[in-house]
Amino acid sequence: MNIIISTIIVSFVIALVLGIFLGIFQRLFYVPVDPKIQVIRSYLSGGNCGGCGFAGCDDFAKAVAEGRASADGCLAGGKSVAEKIGKILGVEVDAETKVSVIACRGTKDCAKNKGMYLGLKSCMAAKISIGGTKMCNFGCIGFGDCEKVCTFGAIKIKEDGLPVIDYSKCTGCAKCVSACPNGLLTLIPAESKGAIALCSNKTKDKTSILKKCKNGCIKCGKCEKNCPENAIRLTDGLPVVDYFKCTSCGTCVEGCPTHVLVLKEELSSIK
């Protein structure tokens, strides 16, 4: 019995001494934290998506407070977060919210496969091993590398083999953009208008396009010829729009024989 009591007393004394020493060390080595860091961090999503170029939200908040990152660096937060951070720093921020869009309409029904692929179910693996699974080497491979990296659950692979983006969830963090081996995903301003081409086929062999994908851009040039504002040019075989001239009239969209061109403001309705 005495041994038990003695053990309890000794343990209590040791714990007390260690507690005192820890308290002393904490005071000696205490590093004050800039209150701005904590406030900035509270405005961030906490997704740690890496779109800002830093390891996570904590690192980004510290970098902004120390002047190593700009107030609009949080792509996931968009304009609203940038403006809040700007107020803390006392600077004006001209930021815009961006969302991701995929430049491909090559579904399973219209884009032919090269054959049966038995490798790793990864777009990057298929791209490296056989140049992609489809006859069109520029098209979406469809294994969902973009879906896997999306921290916010904004991308889902549909039954037709193409990713669909939920614009109510997309934050423009750009992780999907980096994950796509064919470079099909890109960021556009969420509130922008004008026509955009949802095809990335840059082949010069026009006769082979529809044989590989019925939804591909056939390089007919009707969009360029019919644009009343002279806002479209075929560059590397694809329509490129000058948004300073484009009025979003829809003439190019209506005249596109394979429905490659759509208006940005109508993207959310594309399923």
Secondary structure, 3 states (H helix, E strand, C coil): CHHHHHHHHHHHHHHHHHHHHHHHHHHHCCCCCCHHHHHHHHHCCCCCCCCCCCCCHHHHHHHHHCCCCCCCCCCCCHHHHHHHHHHHHCCCCCCCCEEEEECCCCCCCCECECCCCCCCCCHHHHHHHHCCCECCCCCCCCCCHHHHHCCCCCEEECCCCCEEECCCCCCCCCHHHHHCCCCCEEEEECCCCCEEECCCCCCCCHHHHHHHECCCCCCCCHHHHHCCCCCEEEECCEEEECCCCCCCCCHHHHHCCCCCEEEHHHHHHCC
